[in-house]
Every structure is written in structure tokens, then in C-alpha cells.
Amino acid sequence: MARFPGYIFHLRSSAPSALAGAVVCALIVFGCVAASPMQPDPLVSDAALGEVRASAAKSISVAIVLDKRIVGLKTFGDADAATAFSVGSVSKMFTAVSVWQLIQNGRIGLDADVTTYLRQYPALRGITVRQLLDHTNGLPNYLDDAFANGSVTRKTTADEIISSMLSKPRDFASGADWNYTNTGYVVLGRIVESVSGLPLAQYESEHIFKAVGMDRTFVAPSQVKDVAAPFDGEPGDWSWYYACGDVFSTAEDLARFDIALMQGRLLEAKTFAAMQRTVPFATLEPGMRDGLGLFVTMVGDVSEVGHHGGEPGYRADNEMVPARGFAIAVVGSGNYNTAPIVSQALHAYVGANLQAPLPPDAYVDGAPAVTKRLAMLLADVGAGRDDRSQMQVLAAIGIPAIADRMRANGSLTGITFLSKFYTSAGLLYRYRLSFTKGQAVLTALIDESDKIATIEMASLPPPAKYNLGGSRAQ
């Protein structure tokens, strides 16, 4: 999603001398801009930039924090360090911090029933604030429908969104399972408004943005002078992203937000620690678990916390390693993948070993019965047979291509659960497959009749180039 014929680079003179080598090279994930005895590993530059350049993003901006200080900013393309971008679901961090501030002040109970604060919605009874924060509430994801039926182009309200989702059955009983859903954060935004007496945008502006000097951060559709237009995609009307994806910011402002969190200026240390408690049975990728307003990820041997953001035309990523005082913020317009940039920055600045195996408890299988079922199916396919009775027509059509890819990759040595998502067509599962000659991702959709509706396999690049456990949630 990024195009960048040139760049603007700014380095703060306040960088600690102990960091001089890294700072002279600045964001070595993008290559050095000045002579330095430190030469970037070509793998670092290639992994960070190759995929981004290939996707031709229009503009991209990155900020690096070391020892809780901004030490470097770098911007490519049709933007400068003052340009604000949509940060997509990184907005959820601001909604979550707003909720946690009110929890910290005793005005919201983490395990209180939602109807305590939103009595106008009795159908929300049985869902707690915690379950909204960690996506275990069972509410269907409203944006799926909005994009599918085209309604995302017209204006809406938070109450219209909530009412429309309450007319649908829940994906599961609250607290019984996990599914990433924007609907829960719309409800959280309304809770903040109900308790504080302020519109969510005003609350965030007064208690977060202004409090830490985020001068170029705002909630759409408010405008400032320098705003990046979306590239290769249109988000629709911004009213659809209330509380879950409606914030515009810069890389530098996101870095200020991260510093304030790590310094305890927005939340007390114990509150920020509570925000990082994860859902045991939920994972988006091996090593990534959902917290209470952010994701906690093991990247090799380093634990990071933060959130990814993606909307049509924009991508963002905001990640911290609080134990090291490190953060990286990436914003841009386009459809590029932020993971190589973040992963290589972790490697360069924090010494994260991208090849280190994750601890066993990082691999949480959110669908053990499905894992067993698909493993048996793959064993049958590898042996030249398969049970078509458990498949719909489209899945059966895809089996020969999967058999060809399996033969090309050698013997199957492992199947690792990656993610599970609820869709209107059924449950979508993703797995990483390990073979003697390579790796692949398997995607299978299981419909309401318990049949495999579709099944696809795609090869992965060699694991030495990318951290396969460090993908980012949208």
C-alpha cells in the first residue's frame, strides 16, 4: 500500500549516547542514511522493505522509541512527519484506555454487566465489560454486513449499529469462545459516553490526546490541515468506524501515546498490567493472544504489546516492548504489510531473535477437534484418498490442487492452529502446515451443516526471512 519515491528523515539530538550506533543508522529497517560503522544486515533491509515496495504504498511514516524517548522518525512518499493517517483498529487502544481510566477511577466495573451502563439495551444482558474488551462477548461483527451490503457508504450512528446487531443471534454464549468483533468496541464507546457524560471523541481528546501532546491526532470526520488520502481503496463513511477505527494520527503522536502508557501517565502501572492479561483459549497466530484492549505477542524471545490497524486504503501498526522502553509506530496509505517492518525493527533495536522457538504455551489451539479432523483429511489426501462426503462441491474441487502442493512440499510434519473467525457463511479456520521441504497456510471454511465448504492451501516463504508468529491483527 505504499509508494515512496523519496523520504524525509528527522533524528532527535536528545538520543542517549549509548544508542549512538543504532541512532546514526536511524531506522535501519529502512537502510542507513549516513555513514556509520554499523552496516545494516541486507536481510533486515530486504525483509522490511521488499514487500512494502512491491505493494507500492503511496506513503508511509515510522517512529522509533528507545528508552521511552522518540529517537527517530522517517517518512516516505507523499507525506511528511506531520501528515495524519487513519490508524484503523489501533483506535481500539484509545477506546480501551478510556474505559480503563474510568475503571481505575471506580466509575466502571470490569466485570459489571453492560446493562449497568446501557439500560436501553436489555438484549446485552449477560455480557460484561471485560468480555467486550477481550472479544469474548459473542456479538457478530457488524462491519462484515456493512461492507457486504454496501451500507458502509451512508451515514450511521453507534446506536443504529448496536440495534442492528442485537437483532441477530450471537455467535456464541458470552464468555464461551472468542471472535474478533468490532461491535464490542462500539458498545464500549457508548459506555464511555454514558458514564463520562461526554461524546467519545471529546473524552479521548481531553483525557488522552491533549493530555500527552498528541497535537495531530483526532477522531474523524474532524479535519486538520495535513491528512493523507486513502490509497487503492475507500473506507466509506467514517461514522461506521465509531470507537473501533475512526482515529487519525501520525507515527510521532502514536509514539507519544506509547511513551505515556509506559511511563504511567495515562494509566497506573497496575492498570496497564491488567490491560495485558490475555484470554487463555484465544489466539490469532502462534504466540499472539488477545488482551483487554491490545494484543500480546511473543516475537521470538521478546514479548510485545500493541495493535494493528487496517481499513481500505490505510494500514497502521503500534507495538511496544514495555520491559525495554521500546516502541515502533507505523502509519501509511496503501495495502502494504506492516509485519516485516515491525519484526525487523524488533530484531535490530531490541535484539529479538526472530528464529527462536516460541514457548509451548504460546501455541494455543482454539479448535482441537477441527485440527484433528483436518489432519486426518490431509493424511488421506497425501495417501491418494479423501472422504468427499464431508465436503461441499467447492471444497472437493480444491482437493487436487492441495494434493499437488503437498507432493511438492514433501512429507507433512506438523499442523499448527493459527486462527478462527466467525463469518456469515460459517467458521473460517487457518493453520500453518510444516513439510519436510517447506511451509504453507491452510484455510478451511466449515458451514452450518458441519461440512467443509471451501479449503485452500498457499505456500509460505522460508521461515528465515519472516517471523511467522508475528502477524498482526486487523
C-alpha positions in Angstrom: 0.0 0.0 0.0 2.9 2.4 -0.1 4.5 4.4 -2.8 7.6 6.4 -1.8 9.8 8.0 -4.4 11.6 9.9 -1.6 11.6 10.4 2.1 12.1 12.9 4.9 14.1 11.8 7.8 14.4 13.5 11.2 16.6 12.5 14.1 16.3 13.9 17.6 19.5 15.2 19.1 18.4 14.1 22.5 19.1 10.4 21.8 21.2 8.8 24.6 24.8 8.3 23.6 24.6 4.6 24.4 22.3 4.3 21.4 24.5 6.3 19.1 25.3 3.4 16.8 21.7 2.4 16.3 20.6 6.0 16.0 23.2 7.0 13.4 21.8 4.3 11.3 18.4 5.6 12.4 15.7 3.2 11.2 18.0 0.6 9.9 14.9 -1.4 8.9 14.9 1.1 6.0 18.6 1.3 5.5 21.2 3.9 6.6 21.1 7.5 5.5 24.5 8.4 6.9 28.0 6.9 7.1 28.2 4.6 10.0 30.4 1.7 11.2 27.2 -0.2 11.6 26.1 -1.6 8.3 22.5 -3.0 8.2 22.1 -6.6 7.5 20.8 -6.9 3.9 18.2 -9.4 5.2 16.9 -6.6 7.5 16.5 -4.1 4.7 15.1 -6.7 2.3 12.6 -8.1 4.7 11.4 -4.7 5.9 11.1 -3.0 2.5 10.7 -5.7 -0.1 7.1 -6.4 0.5 6.2 -2.8 1.1 7.9 -1.6 -2.1 6.3 -4.4 -4.1 2.9 -3.3 -3.0 3.7 0.3 -4.0 2.3 2.1 -1.0 1.7 5.8 -1.5 3.2 7.0 1.7 4.4 5.5 5.0 5.8 7.0 8.2 7.6 5.3 11.0 8.6 6.4 14.6 11.0 4.6 16.9 11.1 4.8 20.7 14.1 3.7 22.7 14.4 4.1 26.5 11.0 5.7 26.4 12.2 8.5 24.1 11.4 9.2 20.4 14.8 8.8 18.7 13.9 8.7 15.1 11.2 9.5 12.5 11.2 8.5 8.9 8.7 9.2 6.2 8.4 8.1 2.6 6.3 9.3 -0.3 3.5 11.9 -0.5 3.6 12.8 3.2 5.8 14.2 5.9 6.0 13.7 9.6 3.0 16.0 10.2 0.7 14.0 7.9 -2.1 12.3 9.8 -3.3 8.8 8.6 -6.3 6.7 9.6 -4.9 4.2 12.1 -7.8 1.7 11.7 -8.2 -0.7 14.7 -5.3 1.0 16.6 -8.2 3.2 17.5 -9.4 0.4 19.8 -6.4 1.1 22.1 -7.8 4.7 22.7 -11.3 3.3 23.4 -9.8 0.7 25.7 -7.6 3.3 27.6 -10.7 5.5 28.0 -12.6 2.5 29.6 -9.6 1.6 31.8 -9.3 5.2 33.0 -12.9 5.0 34.1 -12.3 1.6 35.7 -9.3 2.9 37.5 -11.4 5.8 38.8 -14.1 3.4 40.1 -16.8 4.5 37.6 -16.9 1.3 35.6 -16.6 -2.2 36.8 -14.5 -4.6 34.7 -16.8 -7.5 35.4 -20.0 -5.4 35.6 -22.9 -6.3 33.2 -23.1 -4.0 30.2 -26.7 -3.1 31.0 -25.5 -1.4 34.2 -24.4 1.4 31.9 -26.6 1.0 28.9 -30.1 0.1 30.2 -31.6 0.9 26.9 -30.2 -2.3 25.6 -31.6 -5.2 27.7 -30.6 -7.6 25.0 -27.0 -7.0 26.0 -27.6 -8.5 29.4 -25.2 -11.2 30.4 -22.2 -9.5 28.6 -19.6 -7.9 30.8 -17.2 -5.0 30.1 -14.3 -7.5 30.2 -15.9 -9.6 27.5 -16.3 -6.5 25.3 -12.6 -5.6 25.8 -11.3 -9.1 25.0 -13.7 -10.1 22.2 -15.4 -13.0 24.1 -18.8 -11.4 24.1 -20.3 -13.3 21.1 -21.7 -10.3 19.3 -21.4 -10.6 15.5 -19.0 -8.3 13.7 -21.2 -5.6 12.1 -18.6 -4.4 9.6 -18.9 -7.7 7.7 -22.5 -6.9 6.8 -21.9 -3.2 6.2 -19.3 -3.9 3.6 -21.2 -6.9 2.0 -24.4 -4.9 1.5 -22.8 -1.5 0.7 -24.3 0.4 3.6 -20.9 1.5 4.7 -21.2 4.3 2.2 -24.0 6.1 4.0 -24.0 7.7 7.5 -25.0 5.7 10.5 -24.9 6.1 14.3 -23.5 3.9 17.1 -27.0 3.2 18.3 -28.1 2.0 14.9 -25.1 -0.3 14.7 -25.8 -1.8 18.1 -29.5 -2.2 17.4 -28.9 -4.0 14.1 -26.5 -6.5 15.7 -28.9 -7.2 18.6 -31.4 -8.3 16.0 -29.1 -11.1 15.0 -28.2 -14.3 17.0 -25.0 -14.2 19.0 -22.1 -16.1 17.5 -21.7 -17.9 20.9 -22.7 -17.5 24.5 -20.8 -14.7 26.2 -17.6 -15.9 27.7 -17.7 -19.3 26.0 -15.5 -18.6 23.0 -13.5 -15.8 21.2 -14.1 -13.9 17.9 -12.6 -10.6 16.9 -15.6 -8.3 16.6 -15.8 -4.5 16.1 -19.3 -4.5 17.6 -18.0 -4.9 21.1 -15.9 -1.7 20.8 -18.9 0.3 19.6 -20.7 -0.8 22.8 -17.6 0.2 24.8 -17.7 3.7 23.2 -21.3 4.2 24.2 -20.4 3.1 27.8 -17.7 5.7 28.0 -20.2 8.3 26.8 -22.9 7.2 29.3 -20.5 7.2 32.2 -18.5 10.3 31.5 -21.3 12.4 30.0 -19.0 13.3 27.1 -19.1 12.3 23.4 -16.3 9.7 23.0 -14.3 11.9 20.6 -14.3 14.7 23.2 -13.4 12.3 26.0 -10.4 10.9 24.0 -9.3 14.4 23.0 -9.3 15.8 26.6 -8.1 12.7 28.5 -5.7 11.2 26.0 -4.7 13.3 23.0 -4.3 16.7 24.7 -3.0 15.1 27.9 0.1 13.7 26.2 0.7 16.3 23.5 -0.8 14.3 20.5 -1.5 17.6 18.6 -2.1 15.9 15.2 -4.5 13.2 16.4 -8.2 13.5 16.1 -11.4 11.5 15.6 -12.9 11.5 12.1 -14.6 13.3 10.5 -12.9 16.3 12.2 -10.2 17.7 9.9 -6.8 19.1 10.2 -4.6 20.7 7.5 -2.5 17.7 6.6 -4.4 14.4 6.2 -3.4 11.6 3.9 -6.0 10.4 1.4 -6.7 6.7 1.2 -4.8 4.8 -1.5 -6.2 1.9 -3.5 -9.4 1.7 -1.5 -12.2 3.7 0.1 -13.3 3.2 3.7 -16.8 4.6 3.3 -18.5 7.0 5.7 -16.4 7.4 8.9 -19.5 7.1 11.1 -19.2 3.3 10.6 -15.9 3.2 12.4 -17.0 4.8 15.7 -14.8 3.6 18.6 -13.2 0.8 16.7 -11.4 2.6 13.8 -12.2 6.3 13.5 -8.9 7.9 14.8 -6.4 9.7 12.6 -2.9 10.1 13.9 0.8 10.4 13.0 3.6 8.0 13.8 5.1 10.6 16.1 1.8 11.0 18.0 1.4 7.3 18.4 4.9 7.1 19.8 4.0 9.8 22.3 0.9 7.7 23.3 3.2 4.6 23.8 5.6 6.6 25.9 2.8 7.9 28.1 1.5 4.4 28.6 4.9 3.0 29.5 5.6 5.9 31.9 2.3 5.5 33.7 0.9 9.0 32.7 -2.3 7.6 31.1 -2.9 4.6 33.3 -1.3 3.4 36.6 1.3 0.7 36.1 -1.0 -1.9 37.7 -3.8 -0.9 35.4 -1.6 -1.1 32.3 -0.5 -4.6 33.5 -4.2 -5.6 33.9 -4.8 -4.5 30.3 -2.2 -7.0 29.2 -4.0 -10.1 30.8 -4.8 -12.4 27.9 -7.6 -14.8 27.0 -6.2 -18.3 27.5 -8.1 -20.0 24.8 -7.8 -17.3 22.1 -5.0 -16.7 19.7 -4.7 -15.0 16.3 -1.4 -16.6 15.4 1.1 -18.8 17.4 2.4 -16.6 20.1 -0.3 -13.9 19.8 -3.1 -13.7 22.4 -5.8 -11.1 22.9 -5.6 -8.9 26.0 -8.1 -6.3 27.2 -7.7 -3.7 24.6 -4.5 -4.8 22.9 -2.7 -8.0 21.8 0.2 -9.6 23.5 2.6 -11.3 21.1 5.8 -13.4 21.6 8.1 -12.4 18.7 10.9 -15.0 19.1 12.1 -14.4 22.6 10.6 -11.0 23.1 7.1 -10.1 24.4 5.4 -7.1 22.6 2.0 -5.5 23.2 0.0 -3.3 20.8 -2.5 -3.4 18.0 -2.5 -3.5 14.2 -4.9 -1.4 12.1 -6.3 -1.8 8.6 -9.0 -0.1 6.6 -9.5 0.2 2.9 -6.7 2.5 1.7 -4.7 2.6 5.0 -2.5 0.4 7.3 -1.1 1.1 10.7 0.8 -0.8 13.5 1.6 0.3 17.0 3.7 -2.0 19.1 5.6 -1.7 22.4 8.0 -3.8 24.4 7.3 -2.1 27.8 10.1 -4.1 29.6 12.7 -2.4 27.3 11.1 1.0 26.8 10.8 0.3 23.1 8.0 1.1 20.7 7.5 1.3 16.9 4.6 3.1 15.2 3.9 2.7 11.5 1.2 4.6 9.6 0.6 4.8 5.9 -1.8 4.8 3.0 -1.9 1.7 0.9 -2.2 -2.1 1.3 1.3 -3.0 2.5 2.1 -5.5 5.2 3.5 -3.9 8.4 4.7 -7.1 9.9 8.2 -7.2 8.2 8.8 -3.6 9.3 7.9 -4.2 12.9 9.6 -7.6 13.2 12.9 -6.4 11.7 12.8 -3.3 14.0 12.4 -5.6 17.0 15.4 -7.6 15.7 17.5 -4.5 15.1 16.7 -2.5 18.2 15.6 -4.9 20.9 17.7 -7.9 19.8 14.6 -10.1 19.3 15.7 -13.4 18.0 13.3 -14.0 15.2 14.4 -17.6 14.8 14.0 -18.5 18.5 11.2 -21.1 19.0 8.2 -19.9 20.9 7.5 -21.5 24.3 5.0 -24.4 24.1 2.2 -22.4 25.9 2.3 -19.8 23.1 0.7 -22.3 20.7 -2.9 -22.3 21.8 -5.1 -24.5 19.7 -8.5 -22.8 19.6 -10.1 -25.6 17.7 -8.6 -29.0 18.7 -11.5 -31.1 17.2 -11.2 -29.3 13.8 -7.4 -29.6 14.0 -7.7 -33.4 14.3 -10.3 -33.6 11.6 -8.2 -31.6 9.1 -5.0 -33.5 10.0 -6.8 -36.7 9.2 -8.1 -35.3 5.9 -4.6 -34.2 4.9 -3.2 -37.6 5.7 -5.9 -39.1 3.4 -5.1 -36.6 0.6 -1.4 -37.4 1.0 -2.2 -41.1 0.6 -4.2 -40.5 -2.5 -7.7 -40.8 -1.0 -10.2 -38.4 0.6 -13.7 -38.5 2.0 -15.8 -36.3 -0.3 -18.9 -36.9 1.8 -17.6 -34.4 4.4 -17.1 -31.7 1.7 -19.2 -29.3 -0.3 -18.6 -29.1 -4.1 -16.2 -26.2 -3.9 -14.0 -27.9 -1.3 -13.9 -31.1 -3.3 -12.8 -29.2 -6.4 -9.9 -27.7 -4.5 -8.5 -31.1 -3.3 -6.4 -32.0 -6.4 -4.5 -28.6 -6.1 -3.9 -29.3 -2.4 -2.6 -32.8 -3.3 -0.2 -31.3 -5.9 1.2 -28.8 -3.3 1.6 -31.5 -0.7 3.7 -33.6 -3.1 5.8 -30.6 -4.0 6.5 -29.8 -0.3 7.3 -33.4 0.9 6.0 -35.1 3.9 3.7 -33.3 6.3 5.4 -33.0 9.7 3.0 -30.7 11.6 -0.2 -28.7 11.6 -0.4 -25.6 13.8 -3.7 -23.8 14.6 -3.5 -20.1 13.6 -6.9 -18.6 13.9 -10.7 -19.0 13.9 -13.2 -16.4 12.7 -17.0 -16.4 12.6 -18.5 -15.4 9.2 -22.0 -15.4 7.8 -21.0 -18.5 5.8 -19.7 -20.4 8.7 -16.4 -20.8 10.7 -13.2 -20.0 8.9 -10.1 -21.7 10.2 -6.4 -21.1 9.4 -3.5 -23.5 10.0 0.2 -23.4 9.4 1.4 -26.6 7.8 5.0 -27.8 8.1 6.5 -30.1 5.5 10.0 -31.6 5.0 10.5 -29.1 2.1 8.6 -26.0 3.2 5.6 -24.5 4.9 2.1 -23.5 3.9 -1.1 -22.0 5.2 -4.3 -24.0 5.0 -7.7 -22.2 5.1 -10.9 -24.1 5.6 -14.5 -22.9 5.9 -16.8 -25.2 7.7 -20.5 -24.4 7.2 -23.6 -24.8 9.4 -24.1 -28.4 8.2 -20.6 -29.2 9.5 -19.3 -29.8 6.0 -16.0 -28.3 4.6 -17.4 -25.6 2.3 -14.0 -24.5 0.9 -10.4 -25.5 1.5 -7.3 -23.8 0.1 -3.5 -24.1 0.6 -0.9 -21.4 0.0 2.9 -21.8 0.3 4.9 -19.6 2.7 8.3 -18.0 2.1 11.3 -19.6 4.0 10.9 -19.0 7.8 14.3 -17.4 8.0 13.0 -14.3 6.3 9.9 -13.6 8.3 8.7 -14.2 11.8 5.7 -16.4 11.1 4.5 -16.0 14.7 4.4 -12.2 14.5 1.5 -11.4 12.2 -0.7 -8.5 13.2 -4.5 -8.5 13.9 -6.6 -6.2 11.8 
